Amino acid sequence: MRFEVVVRTDEDGYYVATVPELPGCHTQAKSLDDLMNRIKEAISLYLETEGGSTAGSFVGVQVVEVETA
């Protein structure tokens, strides 16, 4: 199975990976290599515990600008 993974950095410099199709499926690591290994493990565990069900299909990421006061 293939899943899209969103990768970002947090305020502490960690890489954070989230799988939009699998609610609650995320992990973090100091390096991208470690992150990819960890997210693969997280996906496998998610599919084991959830019986292979997914929430839906990932559509994309949009950027929204909001002015603040």
The 8 nearest C-alpha neighbors of each residue, nearest first, counted from 0:
[[1, 2, 42, 43, 51, 3, 46, 39],
 [0, 2, 3, 4, 42, 39, 20, 18],
 [3, 1, 4, 0, 18, 20, 57, 19],
 [2, 4, 18, 5, 1, 57, 19, 20],
 [3, 5, 18, 17, 16, 2, 6, 19],
 [4, 6, 17, 16, 18, 3, 7, 19],
 [7, 5, 16, 15, 4, 17, 14, 8],
 [6, 8, 15, 14, 16, 9, 5, 13],
 [9, 7, 14, 13, 15, 12, 10, 6],
 [8, 10, 12, 11, 13, 14, 7, 15],
 [9, 11, 12, 8, 13, 14, 7, 15],
 [12, 10, 9, 13, 8, 14, 29, 15],
 [11, 13, 9, 10, 8, 14, 29, 28],
 [14, 12, 29, 8, 9, 28, 11, 15],
 [13, 15, 8, 28, 27, 7, 29, 9],
 [14, 16, 27, 7, 6, 8, 26, 13],
 [17, 15, 6, 25, 26, 5, 27, 4],
 [16, 18, 25, 5, 4, 24, 19, 6],
 [17, 19, 4, 21, 20, 24, 3, 5],
 [20, 18, 21, 17, 57, 22, 4, 3],
 [21, 19, 54, 18, 55, 57, 56, 53],
 [20, 22, 19, 18, 24, 53, 54, 23],
 [23, 21, 24, 20, 19, 54, 18, 53],
 [22, 24, 25, 21, 17, 18, 19, 45],
 [25, 23, 21, 22, 18, 17, 41, 42],
 [26, 24, 17, 16, 23, 18, 38, 41],
 [25, 27, 16, 15, 38, 37, 17, 28],
 [26, 28, 15, 14, 34, 16, 13, 25],
 [29, 27, 34, 14, 13, 30, 33, 15],
 [28, 30, 13, 14, 31, 33, 27, 12],
 [31, 29, 33, 32, 28, 34, 14, 13],
 [30, 32, 34, 33, 35, 14, 29, 28],
 [33, 31, 35, 34, 30, 36, 28, 37],
 [34, 32, 36, 30, 31, 35, 28, 37],
 [33, 35, 31, 28, 37, 32, 36, 27],
 [34, 36, 38, 32, 37, 33, 31, 39],
 [37, 35, 33, 39, 34, 38, 40, 32],
 [36, 38, 34, 40, 39, 35, 33, 41],
 [37, 39, 41, 35, 40, 36, 42, 34],
 [40, 38, 42, 36, 37, 41, 35, 43],
 [39, 41, 37, 43, 38, 42, 44, 36],
 [40, 42, 38, 44, 39, 43, 45, 37],
 [43, 41, 45, 39, 44, 40, 38, 46],
 [44, 42, 40, 46, 45, 41, 47, 39],
 [43, 45, 47, 41, 42, 46, 48, 40],
 [46, 44, 42, 48, 47, 43, 49, 41],
 [45, 47, 51, 49, 43, 44, 50, 48],
 [48, 46, 44, 50, 45, 49, 43, 51],
 [47, 49, 45, 46, 50, 44, 51, 43],
 [48, 50, 46, 51, 47, 45, 52, 53],
 [51, 49, 47, 46, 48, 52, 45, 53],
 [50, 52, 46, 49, 47, 53, 45, 48],
 [53, 51, 50, 49, 46, 54, 21, 45],
 [54, 52, 55, 21, 20, 51, 46, 56],
 [53, 55, 20, 21, 52, 22, 56, 19],
 [56, 54, 20, 53, 57, 21, 19, 52],
 [55, 57, 20, 58, 54, 53, 19, 2],
 [56, 58, 20, 59, 19, 55, 3, 2],
 [59, 57, 56, 60, 19, 55, 20, 3],
 [60, 58, 57, 61, 3, 19, 56, 5],
 [59, 61, 62, 58, 5, 57, 63, 19],
 [62, 60, 63, 59, 58, 64, 57, 5],
 [61, 63, 64, 60, 65, 59, 66, 58],
 [62, 64, 61, 65, 60, 66, 67, 59],
 [65, 63, 62, 66, 67, 61, 68, 60],
 [64, 66, 67, 63, 68, 62, 61, 60],
 [67, 65, 64, 68, 63, 62, 61, 60],
 [68, 66, 65, 64, 63, 62, 61, 10],
 [67, 66, 65, 64, 63, 62, 61, 10]]
